[in-house]
Amino acid sequence: MTARSASAAWQRLHTDAVERLESWRAPDEGQERLRVEFLHHLRSHPDALSKAGPPAHLTGSVIVLDETGRSALLTLHKRARQWFQFGGHYEQGDESVWHAATREAREESGIPAVTALPDIVQLDRHVLVGDFGTCREHLDIRFAAVTSGATTTAVSTESIDVRWWPVDALPQGTRDELRTLVDAALPHLRA
């Protein structure tokens, strides 16, 4: 890929993020504050979606739920040593933030057919703890996906384990954060 086409790919992804965030209706004041912060960050940093960009950059993730909404498929992250939804950094070839979230869910869950639902379900801004190189903070655009609880999964190179958890008994350490994400995702499953 030439430098020009790489630049165009990042610009397309940046434009998509701005358009999605501008049109997203935040469900509460806290999410609206984050939406405005994310847009300001994008306008201040043309490279805000690149891992090589500023220390605070955008990421995409997906909470995968079973068809009943009673179980969540999570990954035990190798570096953080905690259970999370699937997600990560944008890549140059991603066509949109939705596409990137879907790609991450497929790569990290081992489920080739899992696809994120089209709407953003939540925004989250968090400081990274541990050895993450120049990454210091993630501004995460979060989606939801649904798959059968009987679907075969696989552990990726970025994970230690992949496992279904009852949403009423999510793992210690990330329980509060994951519960708010599940709660934000559930209405999208029923839509």
C-alpha positions, 0 to 999 in steps of 0.5 A, spaced: 500 500 500 502 506 498 503 512 503 497 516 499 492 510 499 494 508 507 493 516 508 486 515 504 484 509 508 486 512 515 482 518 513 476 514 511 476 511 517 476 517 521 471 520 517 466 514 519 468 515 526 466 522 526 459 521 522 457 515 527 459 519 533 455 526 530 449 522 529 449 517 535 444 519 540 447 518 547 442 515 552 444 519 558 449 525 560 455 521 561 455 518 554 453 525 551 459 528 555 464 522 552 461 523 545 463 530 545 470 528 548 471 523 542 469 528 537 473 533 540 479 528 540 478 526 533 478 533 530 484 535 534 488 529 532 487 526 525 491 520 527 486 519 533 484 512 530 492 509 529 495 505 534 501 510 532 497 516 533 497 520 540 497 516 546 490 517 547 487 514 541 480 510 539 479 503 539 473 499 537 470 493 541 464 488 541 460 485 547 458 478 544 451 475 548 447 469 547 441 469 543 437 470 550 441 476 553 443 472 559 450 470 557 456 474 555 462 471 551 469 474 554 476 474 553 481 473 558 486 478 556 493 476 556 497 483 557 491 485 562 490 479 565 483 481 566 476 479 562 473 483 557 469 484 551 473 483 544 476 489 541 482 493 540 486 497 535 483 500 528 487 497 522 489 501 516 484 496 512 478 497 516 472 500 512 469 503 518 469 503 526 463 497 525 467 493 520 473 494 525 469 492 531 466 486 527 473 484 525 476 484 532 470 480 535 471 474 529 479 474 531 479 474 538 473 469 539 474 464 533 467 465 531 468 467 523 460 469 523 459 473 529 457 480 526 456 486 530 450 490 530 450 496 526 449 501 532 453 504 537 451 501 544 456 505 549 462 509 549 468 508 554 474 512 556 479 508 560 487 509 562 491 503 561 495 499 566 501 495 564 506 495 559 502 497 553 508 501 549 506 508 547 498 507 548 496 510 555 488 511 554 483 508 550 477 512 547 473 505 546 467 505 541 463 499 543 458 495 539 454 488 541 453 482 537 449 476 538 451 468 537 448 462 539 451 460 546 453 453 543 457 456 538 465 453 538 470 458 540 477 459 539 483 462 544 487 468 540 494 469 541 492 475 545 488 471 550 489 466 555 482 464 555 475 465 552 469 463 556 461 464 556 459 468 563 452 469 566 451 476 565 448 476 573 455 473 575 460 476 571 468 476 573 471 480 579 475 485 577 471 488 571 464 486 573 462 493 574 464 496 567 462 489 563 455 490 567 454 497 564 456 494 557 451 488 557 445 493 560 447 498 554 447 492 549 441 488 551 436 493 548 439 493 541 438 485 542 431 486 542 430 491 537 
